[in-house]
Amino acid sequence: MRRFQVFQRGLLILSALGTAIAATPAGNAFLQHNLIADQPGVADFTDPNMVNPWGIYTSASSPFWVSDAGTGLSTVYSTATSTNGIFSISATKVTVPPSAKGASPASVTGGIANATGGFLIQGKVPNFIFVTADGTVSGWASAVNATQAQLMVDNSASANYYGLAVSATTTNAAPMLYAANFKSGGIDVFDTNFKPVTLPGTPFVDPQVPAGYGPFNIWNLGGKLYVMWAKQNTAKNFAVSGVGNGAVSIFDLNGVLLQHVAHGGTLNAPWGVAIAPATFGVFANDILIGNFGDGTINAFDPKTGAFQGALADQNGNTISISGLWALIVGNGGSGGDVNAIYFAAGTDNQLHGLLGSIQAAPVLTASAVVNAADTATGIASNTFIAITGASLAPVTRNWTLSDFPGGTKLPTSLDGVSVTVDGKPAYVNYISTKQINVLTPVDTTTGPVQVVVNNNGLASGSVSVTMQSFSPAFFLFKDGKSAAALHHDGTLVGAATLYPGASVPAAAGEEIVLYGTGFGPTSPAITDGGVVTAPLAVTTTPSVTFGGVTAQVLYSGLISAGVYQINVIVPAGTPTGDTPVVATVGSFSSASNAIVTVK
């Protein structure tokens, strides 16, 4: 849970945006958001190295590694270390070598994160292994060379490798690599010494795949090998696009056919594959197949292979991404949100590139709507609340001063994300895929109210929560327990170890300033959605106790949007150490887990 925190010199930096978007009810409606492209103006960020990106691969928690066929690089993009709240473009760029006869740069296509402990390169375990369109296999071990992959297999005379899979994701006695050889029409298998392996029987044969098809890609999902087949051109070096030109099969790790998923129909040079997250709307847990030929993403029942539909946008139009290659679910670490599908595409006939995300409608529950300062308390009018769930927003950011319309109104949306509480627009302070913080509208309603999130036209189901007259809660410092407070001179109240060199414990008999939300109406009344330009006293003064002893409250009022200031005297005789501090307004009290450290 991302709570509000107070900051240097006691300024609660709060900031805001614009207009609501009409909502599409849950169904076959998904949001495509462009994150990174090689050209400016196409996505949120620009990386000129992202030209014709094919494969996307991650470890369990790593950033995205992307194969850029147009530049011969594998580039790295992180969602965890970004300063912009969305993505950071890593300085790490690995050059993948071409074959001995191939042109530079190499057309790097597929790749895998190597967690097997095998496939040593100069005695070192490679972090990632790549294949290229001109029939090579290379590995990159950071301990060998920080920027160069090492050529391990050169089959340029007999292979075009368009995809790569590995048989194990943890240390295994005999992991294997599987390279989709489009030219030969088969799967080339390698052991940990990068030597060819002959599997028993007739591996990777599906009798329902038409003649003249080759494996366009191979990928390991849940210990099963998914092979996407495409129609070979005359030279057998690339796919022939066309409606019905494709098939999908599932094999075990020895190449034994487990399931024929589909052939013909809506398939059109399929390459990307992913299992949709459980939160992915009407296609939850389905097999998603991305077509290179027409850029559509088709869903299939994982048990029967029955076609379920093609992903559509929030306006009901079929999503079509030019030059679509990889599909991958985020790993929940530096490699994206676990509820979203990420894609790579070689746009404009593979001359350019795009990395983006696809989300279903927001998912939330009533238990996930709480006071943003302290989740143990409820919600009330003019109170910051936190909403947690899935697919809530396409990006991560706080409101900024530039978001305030005319500098006088709070924003009702950020980047197309909005919330209503009791049918009224709330004021959006923070958005991310998993959490939104909003200021509730001024509303005298008490009892059950409905909360709805709208992500760029995709609406969540409404959830019912209880609106209280008051919902007092103290903002907390970074330790999650120290109430946000200042000394009279503006220094932070807290243990010396809380913010070394900046925080000092309170003293018994000292006046300190506490900050919170949910303390109720003011006089004069706050304007709904208005910026607070001068302090407004509350109509009901709270009582505050330290360790159960009532403190003298000198002042209580609203000083900023949703932010209340309470000036109190720490009671004489308050013992040293961490002392629980509780505020009560009417019949509602703040949670007892907040503390003030006293010296």
N, C-alpha and C positions, 0 to 999 in steps of 0.2 A: 504494500500500500504506500503510495506516494503522498505523504502528509505535507501540509504547509509548514514552513519553517521560518523563523525570524532570524535575523541577519544583522549585519553591522549597523551600529548606531540606531537600532530600533526601527529602521524603515522597512515596513512590510512592502516589498516591491510587488505590486499587483498591476496587471496590465490587460488589453481586450480586442474584436472584429464585428462583422456585418450582418448578413441577411439570411433568413431561413430559406430552405429549398423544399419544394413539394416532395412528399414522401411516397415511395413505392412500397407496397406491402411485400412481406417476405414471399419468396417464390423463386422462379428462375430469373434472378436479378443480381448482378454482381458489379463491383466497382473496380475498374482498371485504373491504376495510378502509376504514372511514369516517373521513375526515380532517378535514373542516370542514363545519359545518352552521349554520343560523341559530338553532337551538334548542339549549340546553345538554343534555348527556347523550346526544346522538345520535352525536357524533363526538369525535375527540381535541380539537378546538378549535371555538370558537364565533365566528361573525361575523354579527351581525344583518342585515347588508346582503345576505347571500346568500339572496335570496328568488327562487325559480323561476329558477335559473341554467340557461341554454341552452348557448350556445357556449363552448368553451375554445379559446384560440389562443395561440401562442407564436411568437417568432422562433427562430433557430437555437440561441440560448442564453438567452433571456429567461425571466422567471418566467411562470407561468400568468396570462393575462388571461381573466376570466370575465364573460359577459354576464348580468346579473341583471335579468330582465324585470320582477320584482316591485318593484324599487326604482329602475329606470331608470339603473343604474350599470354601469360596467365596473370590477370590483375585481381586485386583484393579489395573488397568493400565490406565495411563493418557497421553494424547497427549499435554496438555497445560502446565504442570509443568516440562516437561522433560528437563534435561540439555544436553542430547545427541541429541536433535532435533527430536527424533522419538517417543520414549515412555519412561515413567518412571514407575518403578515397585514400587507401594506403599507399605509402611510398614504395612498398614491396611490389616489384614487377619482375616476373620470372620469364626469361626468354627461352622458348622451346626450339631446339635445333631442327632444321629440315633434314631430309634424307641426304645421302651422299650426292645424289643426282638432282635433288629437288631445289627449287628456287627459294630464296629467302625473301620475306619471312615465311616460316612454316605455317601451314594452315592447321593450327591446333584446333581440334574438334572436341573430343571427349576427354574426361579425366576422372580421377577418383582421389579421395583422401585416404591415405594409407595408414591404417591403425593396426595392421597385422603384425608388425615387428619384423616382417620379411622383406624380400626384394632389395637386398643390400646393394648400395652403390658405393664403391671404394670403401667398403666396410661400414658404411653408415646407412641408417634406415631412412629412406626417402619420405618426405612429408606428403608429397603428391606425385602421382604418375599420370602421364598424358599420352594421348595418341594423336596422330595427324592424318590429314586426308591423303598424304603421299606415302602412307604405310609404315610409319615409325612408332616406336614406343620409347618414351623418355621418362626419366625420374628426376625429381628435384629434391635434393637433400641439403638443407640449409647449412649443415656442418661441412659439406663439400664445397659448395659455391653459393654465395648469397643471392645471386641474380641469374644463374645459368642452370638449366636442366641438362642432364647428361643423356646422350643417345645410347640406348640399350639394345634396341632391335631395329634393324633396317630391312623391311620387306617391301621396299618400294617397287620391286619388279613384279610383285604378285598381289599387292594389297592396296586397298583404300580403306583406312580405318576411320569410321565415322562415330564410333561409340565405344565406351570401355566400362567394364564392371569388374568387381572383385568379389571373391567368394566368402570373404570373412571381413568383419569390422573390428574384431578383437584378435589377440594373439592366437594363432592356430597352427597346428603342426604342418599343415600342407595347404595354405591358401593358394588360390589360382587367380590369374587375370584372364578376362574374356574380352577379346577385341572383335567388334563387328566388322567383318571384312566384306564390304559391299561388292567389291570386284569379283571375289571368288564365290560369293553367295553363301558363305559359311561363317562360323565363329572360330577364330584362332585362339587357342588356349595356351597360357604360359605358366610355368612353375616359378618359384621364388628366385630362381637363377635366370629368369627371362628365357628359359628354354622351352621349346614346343612340347605340349602334352597331348597325347592321344587318349581320348576318353573312350570307355568301352561302348560297344554297340554302334548305333548310328545316331550320334548326339545332334541335338538342335535341328531335328526334322519334324515338321508339322505338315501332314499330308493335305491339310486344307489350305495351305498357302499356295497360291497359283505359281505355275512355272514362270521363270523369268523375273522372279523377285529376289532381292538380296536383303540381308539384315542391315537396316539403316541405323539402328541404335540398339544397345543392350544396357540394362540397368537393374541393379539389385534392390528390390524392395521387400523387406521382411524375410530375407533368406531365399527369395525366389527370383529367377532371372526373367525379366520381361524383355521380349525381343519385338521391336517394331520393324516390320518388313515394308519395303517400297519397291515399286516397279523399276527395273534397271533400264537405263538408256542403252543404245546400241553398243557404246564403248564400255558399258558396265562400270562407269566411274561416277555416276550421279543418278539421282532419282528422276523419274518422269512424273510430274505433277498431273493430277486429274482426279475428278470425283470417282471414288471407288478404288483408286490405286493404293491399296495398303492392306496390311493385316497385322494382328497382334497375337502373340503366343506367350505362354508362361511355361518355363522349364525349371527343373530342379538344378542343383549345382553340378550334376553330372550330365546335363543336357537332355534329360528324359522329359518328354512332354507331359505337363501337368494339366494344361487347359488351353484350348483354342478360344481366345476371347472373341475375336471378330475378324471379318475380312470384307472388303468391298464397302458398300453402304456409304457412310459419311467420311470414311477414311480417305486421306489425300496426302500421300507421302508423310506418314506419321513419324515423329521423332521423339517428342517429349512425352514423359509419363510420370504420374504421381498418384498417390492414394490421397483422396481428399480428406481433410480433417473432419472430425465428428461435428464441428461447428459450421460446416460449409453448406448450409442451407439445404435445398432439395437434393443436392448431390453429395451429401455427407457420406463419407466412407466409400464412395464410388471410385472406380479406376478412371482417371482423367488422361486422355490422350490428346496431345497437341499436334496438329497438322502443320508441317512446313508448307505444303502446297497451297492452302487457302487461309492459314493463320487461325483457324477455329480450334476450339477445345471441346472435345466430345466426352461425355460421361457414359460409362458402361457399368452394369451391375457386376460386382466382383464375383458372384457365384455363377450366374447364368450367362454373363456376357451380353445381356440384352441392352440395346441402346437406350439410354435414359434422356438424352437431349444434348444440345449444344449450349454452352454458356452464353447468356445474354446480358446486356448492360441494364442500367436502371431505367432506360427508355424502351426496353423490350427488343432492342436490336442485337443480333448475334455478334458477339465479340469476335473480331478478326484482326490479328496482329501480323503485319507484314513480316515475312521471313522468320516465323516463330520456330524456335529451337527448344531450349530446355524448359521443363517445369520442375519445381522443387518446393517442398513444404519447408518453411522456416524451422530452424533447430531450437529456437527459444533462447539462444545465447547471442553471439555476435552475428549470427547468420539468420536474422529475421524472426518474425512472429510465427509461432506454431499454428496459428489459426489462418494464416494467409498462404496463398500460392504465389511463388515468385517465378518470373519468366525471363528468358533471354531471347533476343530476336535480331536477325541481320536484316534490318529494314532497307528499303529502297534497293531491292535486288542485291542484298548483302553488301552494299557499299557503305552502310552506316550501321549503327548499333543502338540497342535499347535494353535496359534492365528495368523491370517494373514489378508491381504486385497486383494481385487480384483478391478481393475480399468479398465475403458474403455479407448479408445484412447483420447489423449489430445484434449481439446476444447478451442479455443481462437478466438478473433475478432480483427480486425484492430485497433479499438479504445483502445484496451488493450495493445498495444505496444507503450511505451512511454520512454522518458528519465528517467533513474532511479534516478537521483539526484533531479529532479523537474518535475513532470508529466505535467506541463503546456507547456513544450518545446518539440521539435521534436527529431528525431534521426539523427545521422551522423556517419561517419567513426570513428573508434577507440573511441567509446563513450559507456559508460555503459547505457544499456537500461533495462527496466523492462517489463516482459511479464506476464500478469495475465490471468487466465482462470480456467479450471477444469481438474483434472486428469493429471497434468503436470509432476508429479514425485511421486515415491512411498514413499519417505522419505524427511526429512527436514535437510539441512545442508549447511554450507559455504564451499568454497574451503579452504584447508589448505596447508601449505608448502609441505607436503608429496605428494600432488597431482600434483606437477609440474614435468613433465618428464625431468629427468636429471638436474633439477633446473634451466633450461634455457628457457623452453617453457611453455606457458599457457595451461591449460587443455581445450580440446574440448568436454569433457563430465564429468559429476559427477554421479556415481552410475548408469550408463547406460542412462543418460538423456543428450541429445544434442540439439543444435539449429543451423539452417542455416539461414543466412541473404543474400539475393541475390545469393543463391546457394552456398555460402561459409561458412565453419564452423565458428561459433562464439565461444567465450571463456567463459565457464560457471563458474560463480562466486558463485551463490546461487541457491539452488533448494528447492521447497516445492510443496505440492499438488496444491496450488493456485497461486504461483508466482515463476518466474525464473528471475534472473538477469544475464545478459551476457554482455561481451565486444564485440562490433561489430568488424568484421574484417576490416583491412585497405582496403579501396575500394574507388576508385575515382568516382564511379557511383553516379549520382544524379537523383532524380525522383522516380517513383514507383519501389519498390523492394518487393520480396516475403519473408515472414518469416514463418518457419516451425519448430515445436517442435517434437522431437522424444523421447518417453518414452520407453526405452528398446525394441525397435522394433515396437512400435505403434506410427504411425505418425499422427499429426494433419492435418487438411486441411491447405493449404497455405493461408495467409492473406497478402494483399497488403498494405504497408505503404510507406510514402514518405521519401526518404533519402535526407538530406540537406547537403550543403557544410560544415556548422557549426551547432552545437546545444549547444550553451553555457548554462551551468546551474551550480549553486553552490550547493554543498552538504549542507545538512541542519542538524542541531543538533536535539536533541530529541523532541524539542517543535514544529518541523515541519515548523519553519519560520526563525530561526536564522541561517544565513550563517555560515558554518564551517570556522572558522578563528582562527589564533593564534597571540598572541603578539610576539614581537621580542625575548622575553625570553622564549617562548614556552608555556606560560599559555594560557588558552582558552579565546577567546573573547566572551563575552555574559553578560547578566544581572547577577547580583550576585545571583539571585534565580534560574538561569538556571541549574548550577551545583554548589550548595552551597560549598563555600570554594575552588573552583577550577576555576570558571569563573569570569572575570573582564571586565567591559565595555571598549570600545576603547575610546581614547581621540582625539579630533581634532588636526591635525598636526602629529599624530603618524603613524609610519609604521606598517601595519599589513599584515598578509599573509592569503589570501583566497584560498580555495580549490574547484575545480569543475571538470567537464568533458565536452567533446564536443567542445573543443577550437581549433581543427583542426590540420593540418599537422605541422611537426617539421623539423628542420634542425640541424643535418642530419636527414633523414627520419627514422621513427620508423619501425623496422622489424615487419611484421605481426605476432602476436602471441608470440613475443619475450619478455623476461623479461627486464625491463628498469634498467640498471646498473649505469647510470649517467644521470643527467638532460639534457633534449633536449629542446632548445629554440623553441618557436612557430614561424612559418613563417609570421603570421599576428598577430601583437600585438593588444589585445582587448582594447577598451576604457571602463572605469568603472566610474559610477556616483553614488554619495551618495545624495539622495534626489534631484536628477536632476543636481547636481553640479559635474563637471568632476574632477576626482581624477588623481593624477600623478601615472602612472604605472611604477614601477622600474624594474620589471622582470615578464616574463610570460613564463612558460615552462612545459613540461611533466616530472614528477618526479617518477611516478610509472605507472603500467599498467592502462591506461585510466584515470589517475589522474593528473590534472594540478594544478600548483601553480601560484598564481598571487600576487606579492608584490605591495602594493599600499600605498599611503599616504592619510589618511583621510583628506578631505579638511578642511582648516581653516574655522572657523565659522559654522561648522556643528552643528546643535542644539542638545541638549541632548535628550535622549530617543531613541526610535526605528526608525531608518532611513532606507528607502528602498535603496537597493544596486542592480544595474543592470549592467551587462556586455554586450557589443556589439562587435561582430566580423563580418565584412562585413555588410550584411543587416539583420543579425540574432541577436536577443537580448534574454537574459535570462528573466525568469518570474519576474514580479515586486513584487512578494509576499515575496521575501527574504529580511531580514533586518539585520542591524548591530546595536547593542545597543551602544550608545555613552554617555559618562558622561560629 
